[in-house]
């Protein structure tokens, strides 16, 4: 008696084609090419999840720096002053304050200046 694997093979191909839906040309029609495209896109997605964290941190730092300069501080001086003052705020919340609430950010900058 032989074992036929038609059902499993179809399921395997269907899974790849589902992931490759919307790709251009052969990449969504031809199994071998679709498989390669899906593998590459999954690699890109994995790397992108790591990159997003770096990119967001860079954005937060740029926003903090821009707002800190309004109050006469550079980014590095501000961060050093915050550390000396014992203010433990992360960059994400500092950037949010800089964008949405300038007065509160200004008060934090003044405390950092006083600690320097």
WOBEL-V688728 format. One line per field, one symbol per residue. burial: I if it has 24 or more other ideal C-beta (glycine too) atoms within 12 Angstrom, else O. Layout:
BEGIN
burial: ???
END
This chain:
BEGIN
burial: OOOOOOOOOOOOOOOIIOIIOOOOOOIOOOOOOIOOIIOOOOOOOOOOOOOOOOOOOOOIIOIIIOIIOOIOIOIOOIIOIIOOOOIOIOIOOIIOIIOOOOOOIOOIIOOIOOOO
END
